[in-house]
Amino acid sequence: MSDPGLYVHVPFCRSKCAYCGFVSQTGLAAVPSWLKALEKEASLYKDVFGAFDTLFIGGGTPTVLLPSQLDSLAECLFRELPFKQPVEFTVEANPDDLDTGTLAVLKDIGVNRLSLGIQSLEEKELAFLGRRHSVRQAERALELAARSGFGSLSADLIYGLPGQTLSDWLETLKRVLAFEPDHLSCYQLTVERHTPLGRMVADKKVKKARAKQERELFLATSQFLERESYLHYEISNFARPGHLCRHNLKYWNRSPYLGLGPSAHSFEGDARWWNTPSVRSYCLRLSHGLAPVRGKEILSQEKRIMESLLLGFRTMQGIEIDMVREVSGLDSRMCHLLDNGLIVVREGRIIPTREGFLYADGLPLLFT
């Protein structure tokens, strides 16, 4: 079994983006209580998982924390939990939070992989998404981060916005690539009902991109970035050789991982559990010596297989043929997918093609 990964959820933001469905709250008054609670939660798992070889601090917005708080957080994690070198240490950052001082602090605490939430390099798109930063701030953050010498620099981008054209999107990609990031996460805009964007769509104030447009944008993104020597290693993720995100690979490979903080999820063996999403409840429970776990499930064999298929077909690694060897009518199903260019078979694995990624959610149903 591969080494476990550690995820820490920072549930704080200065403001909430229109599309965001992640658990976070505006205002920073609860940060000190959250830090104390997190230390107590970490101590609960001191001898449970073994040594972690990845650490990912996400959110929310980790960089809204003060430099002293970032330092305290890292010191707490490395004191309370075991780690195995070399550790891939990622922190998510917002462009408007970054300056040379903050970047220096991140390097001092051991961060070697920085993930910037750029999302767009078009002012109108940033305004629509509710982002706090401007195009100028995003480009300045990319420039500073590139010069700071992190081992790996990643940028998050969003496409499929209402009214966005293919040329608009490709222009953003070209401008971001000018800063030579090692990794790109390109997410199709997802509309979640409980978000401001979800309500705008429900009220017909905003129209979602059509499926044909989303398909065009996805294929063009993959083709463009592969020409620029990025591996399309997961549906939404691209990396230069040697810069795949080791932490996120654990999710897709079903490796063990521990999640700390409100709403964080954990997984080991056949068990999955998740924390309360409430910052107040999270802090209160831990102050009384109670775990903040809200729910848990033990996966059946059927669920394990389906999950492995769902996750495997999202990646360029695909799945092992042996996983589905006993499926009735396997040969005819494989022939159908091969003839339609949705999969290839290589070294005992069924691997989705670029076109196959478009049908990744449906492919597992053909092998169960």
C-alpha positions in Angstrom: 0.0 0.0 0.0 1.3 3.5 -0.8 2.1 6.1 1.8 -0.8 8.2 3.1 -1.4 11.8 2.3 -2.5 14.6 4.7 -5.1 17.3 3.8 -5.8 20.3 5.9 -8.9 22.4 5.3 -8.7 26.1 6.1 -12.3 27.2 6.2 -11.8 30.9 5.9 -12.0 33.5 3.1 -12.2 37.2 2.9 -15.2 37.0 0.6 -17.2 34.2 -1.0 -17.0 33.6 -4.8 -20.3 33.2 -6.7 -19.6 29.7 -7.8 -18.0 28.2 -4.7 -19.6 25.3 -3.0 -16.8 24.6 -0.6 -17.2 25.0 3.1 -15.8 28.4 4.2 -16.8 31.5 6.1 -15.9 35.1 5.7 -14.3 36.8 8.7 -11.2 35.6 10.6 -12.3 36.0 14.2 -12.5 32.2 14.7 -9.0 31.5 13.3 -7.2 31.2 16.8 -9.9 28.7 18.0 -9.7 26.8 14.8 -5.9 26.5 15.1 -6.2 25.1 18.7 -8.9 22.7 17.6 -6.8 21.5 14.6 -3.8 20.7 16.9 -6.1 18.6 19.1 -7.5 16.8 16.1 -4.0 16.1 14.7 -3.0 14.5 18.0 -5.9 12.0 17.7 -4.3 10.5 14.6 -0.6 10.5 15.8 -0.3 6.7 15.6 -3.1 5.8 13.2 -1.9 6.3 9.6 1.9 5.9 9.6 4.2 8.5 7.9 2.7 10.9 5.4 4.6 11.8 2.3 2.3 14.6 1.0 0.7 17.6 2.8 -1.9 19.7 1.1 -3.3 22.8 2.8 -6.4 24.0 1.0 -9.6 25.8 1.6 -11.1 28.2 1.7 -8.1 30.4 1.4 -5.0 29.4 3.4 -3.2 32.6 2.6 -5.7 34.7 4.5 -3.8 33.4 7.6 -1.2 35.7 9.1 2.4 34.7 8.6 2.7 33.7 12.3 -0.5 31.6 11.9 0.9 29.8 8.9 4.1 29.1 10.8 2.1 27.8 13.8 0.0 25.6 11.6 3.0 24.0 9.9 4.9 23.6 13.2 1.9 21.9 14.7 1.4 19.4 11.9 5.1 18.4 11.8 5.2 18.1 15.5 2.0 16.1 16.0 2.2 13.8 13.0 4.9 11.6 11.3 6.2 12.5 7.9 8.4 10.6 5.4 10.8 12.5 3.2 10.6 13.9 0.6 7.3 15.5 1.5 5.3 17.2 -1.3 4.0 20.2 0.6 1.3 22.2 -1.3 -0.4 25.4 -0.2 -3.3 27.0 -2.1 -3.0 30.8 -2.5 -5.0 33.7 -3.8 -3.2 36.2 -6.0 -4.2 39.2 -3.9 -2.7 37.7 -0.8 0.8 37.2 -2.2 3.8 39.5 -1.8 7.5 38.7 -1.4 7.1 38.5 2.4 4.3 35.9 2.2 6.1 33.9 -0.4 9.2 33.9 1.8 7.2 32.6 4.8 5.7 29.8 2.7 9.2 28.7 1.6 10.5 29.0 5.2 7.8 26.6 6.5 8.7 24.0 3.8 6.2 24.6 1.0 7.6 23.3 -2.2 4.5 23.3 -4.4 2.4 26.4 -4.7 -1.1 26.4 -6.2 -2.4 29.7 -7.4 -6.2 30.3 -7.8 -6.0 32.4 -10.9 -9.3 31.2 -12.5 -9.2 33.8 -15.4 -7.1 36.5 -17.0 -10.2 38.4 -18.2 -11.5 41.2 -16.0 -15.1 40.6 -16.9 -14.8 36.9 -16.1 -13.2 37.6 -12.7 -16.0 40.0 -11.9 -18.6 37.4 -12.9 -16.9 34.8 -10.7 -16.7 37.2 -7.8 -13.0 36.9 -7.5 -11.2 39.6 -5.3 -8.2 39.9 -7.5 -7.6 41.7 -10.8 -5.9 40.5 -13.9 -2.9 42.6 -13.0 -2.7 41.1 -9.5 -3.0 37.6 -11.0 -0.1 38.2 -13.4 2.0 39.8 -10.6 1.4 36.8 -8.4 2.4 34.4 -11.2 5.6 36.4 -11.8 6.5 36.6 -8.1 5.8 32.9 -7.5 7.8 31.9 -10.6 10.8 34.0 -9.4 10.6 32.6 -5.8 11.8 29.2 -6.8 9.2 26.8 -5.5 9.8 23.2 -6.7 6.5 23.2 -8.5 4.1 26.0 -9.5 0.5 25.3 -10.3 -2.4 27.5 -11.5 -6.1 26.8 -11.2 -8.3 28.1 -14.1 -12.0 27.9 -14.9 -13.6 27.6 -18.4 -17.1 27.2 -19.7 -18.3 30.6 -18.4 -21.5 32.2 -19.9 -20.5 34.1 -23.0 -16.9 32.8 -23.0 -15.6 32.1 -26.4 -12.9 29.6 -27.4 -10.6 32.4 -28.4 -11.1 34.1 -25.0 -10.2 30.8 -23.2 -7.1 30.0 -25.4 -5.8 33.6 -24.9 -6.0 33.1 -21.1 -4.1 29.8 -21.4 -1.4 31.4 -23.6 -0.9 34.3 -21.1 -0.7 31.9 -18.2 1.8 29.7 -20.0 4.1 32.7 -20.4 4.9 32.3 -16.7 5.9 28.7 -17.3 3.8 27.0 -14.6 4.6 23.3 -14.0 1.0 22.3 -13.5 -2.4 23.5 -14.6 -5.8 22.5 -13.2 -8.5 23.5 -15.8 -12.0 23.1 -14.3 -15.2 23.3 -16.2 -17.5 25.7 -14.4 -19.8 23.7 -12.2 -23.1 25.1 -11.1 -24.2 24.1 -7.6 -27.7 24.8 -6.5 -26.9 26.3 -3.1 -24.4 28.9 -4.4 -25.2 32.4 -5.7 -24.4 31.3 -9.2 -26.8 28.3 -8.8 -29.6 30.7 -7.8 -28.9 33.0 -10.8 -29.1 30.0 -13.1 -32.3 28.8 -11.5 -33.8 32.3 -11.8 -32.7 32.3 -15.5 -30.5 35.4 -15.0 -27.5 33.4 -16.2 -27.4 30.7 -18.9 -25.1 27.8 -18.5 -22.7 26.9 -21.4 -24.2 24.4 -23.8 -22.9 20.8 -23.9 -21.5 21.4 -27.4 -19.5 24.4 -26.2 -18.2 22.5 -23.1 -17.1 19.7 -25.3 -15.3 22.0 -27.7 -13.5 23.8 -24.9 -12.5 20.6 -23.2 -11.0 19.1 -26.4 -9.3 22.3 -27.4 -7.7 22.6 -23.9 -6.4 19.1 -24.0 -5.0 19.4 -27.5 -3.4 22.9 -26.8 -1.7 21.9 -23.6 -0.4 18.6 -24.9 1.2 20.5 -27.8 2.9 22.6 -25.1 4.3 19.4 -23.5 1.8 19.0 -20.6 0.6 15.5 -19.8 -3.2 15.3 -19.6 -3.0 13.0 -16.6 -6.5 13.5 -15.1 -9.7 14.9 -16.6 -9.0 18.4 -15.2 -5.3 18.3 -14.6 -2.2 18.8 -16.7 1.5 18.6 -15.8 4.9 18.8 -17.2 6.8 15.5 -16.7 7.9 15.1 -13.1 5.3 17.6 -11.8 2.1 15.5 -11.4 0.5 16.3 -8.1 1.4 13.4 -5.8 -1.2 14.3 -3.3 -4.2 14.3 -5.7 -3.0 11.1 -7.2 -3.7 9.5 -3.9 -7.4 10.3 -4.2 -7.7 8.8 -7.7 -5.6 5.7 -6.8 -7.6 5.1 -3.6 -4.6 5.5 -1.4 -5.1 6.3 2.3 -5.5 10.0 3.3 -6.3 11.9 6.4 -8.3 15.1 6.3 -8.2 17.6 9.2 -10.5 20.6 9.7 -14.2 21.3 9.2 -15.8 19.2 6.4 -12.5 17.3 5.7 -12.8 13.7 4.4 -10.6 10.8 5.3 -10.1 7.3 3.8 -8.3 4.2 4.8 -8.8 0.6 3.7 -12.6 0.2 3.3 -13.5 3.1 5.6 -14.4 6.7 4.8 -15.3 9.3 7.3 -15.9 13.1 7.3 -16.0 16.0 9.7 -18.7 18.4 10.7 -18.8 21.3 8.2 -19.5 23.8 11.1 -16.4 25.7 12.3 -18.2 26.4 15.6 -19.2 22.7 16.1 -15.7 21.6 15.0 -14.0 23.8 17.6 -16.6 23.0 20.4 -16.3 19.2 20.0 -12.5 19.2 20.1 -12.5 21.6 23.1 -14.4 18.8 25.0 -12.0 16.1 23.8 -14.4 14.7 21.2 -13.6 13.8 17.6 -15.4 16.1 15.1 -16.5 13.2 12.8 -20.0 13.7 11.5 -20.4 10.5 9.5 -18.7 7.3 8.4 -19.2 4.4 6.0 -17.7 1.1 5.3 -17.5 0.4 1.6 -18.9 -2.9 0.3 -17.0 -4.9 -2.3 -19.5 -3.6 -5.0 -18.9 0.0 -3.9 -15.1 -0.5 -3.9 -15.1 -1.8 -7.4 -17.4 1.0 -8.7 -15.3 3.6 -7.0 -12.1 2.2 -8.5 -13.7 2.3 -12.0 -15.0 5.8 -11.6 -11.7 7.1 -10.3 -9.6 5.1 -12.7 -11.4 6.3 -15.8 -10.7 9.9 -14.8 -6.9 9.3 -15.3 -4.4 8.5 -18.0 -3.6 5.3 -16.0 -7.1 3.9 -16.6 -7.9 0.5 -14.9 -6.4 -3.0 -14.9 -8.2 -5.3 -17.3 -8.1 -7.9 -14.5 -10.6 -5.8 -12.6 -13.3 -6.5 -15.1 -12.2 -9.8 -16.5 -15.4 -11.5 -15.3 -17.8 -9.0 -16.8 -20.3 -10.7 -19.1 -19.8 -9.6 -22.8 -16.5 -7.9 -22.0 -15.1 -8.5 -25.5 -18.0 -7.0 -27.4 -18.1 -4.0 -25.0 -14.3 -3.4 -25.4 -14.6 -3.7 -29.2 -17.4 -1.1 -29.2 -15.3 1.4 -27.2 -12.1 0.7 -29.2 -14.0 1.2 -32.5 -15.4 4.5 -31.3 -12.0 5.7 -30.1 -12.9 6.0 -26.5 -10.3 3.7 -25.0 -7.0 2.1 -25.8 -5.6 -1.1 -24.3 -2.0 -1.0 -23.2 0.1 -3.2 -21.0 -2.9 -4.9 -19.4 -4.8 -1.7 -18.8 -7.9 0.0 -20.3 -7.1 3.6 -20.7 -9.5 6.4 -21.8 -8.5 8.5 -24.7 -9.1 12.3 -24.9 -12.5 11.6 -26.3 -13.0 8.9 -23.7 -12.5 11.5 -20.9 -15.7 13.1 -22.1 -17.6 9.9 -21.1 -15.6 9.1 -18.0 -18.7 9.1 -15.7 -20.5 6.6 -18.0 -17.6 4.2 -18.8 -17.7 2.4 -15.5 -21.4 1.4 -16.2 -20.2 -0.7 -19.1 -17.9 -2.8 -16.9 -20.3 -3.7 -14.1 
